[in-house]
Amino acid sequence: MNFPESAHEYADDETDLQNVVAIRDSKDLEGPVLFLVEHEWRALIHRIKSGCYDPD
């Protein structure tokens, strides 16, 4: 995963991106960005650490 310098670089004047995590595939720097609010980010990290996405 690649973390952009700032999620604010994608914001316009009407967008509040405080407490947002922006992630993308590090192999596709021009690819889409996934924006997660804090509770979504924490839930994703929890699922990753608990092995939910481990290959069988």
Buried (B, 14 or more C-beta within 10 A) or exposed (E): EEEEEEBEEEEEEEEEBEEBBBBBEEEEEEEEBEBBEEEEBEEBEEEEEEEEEEEE
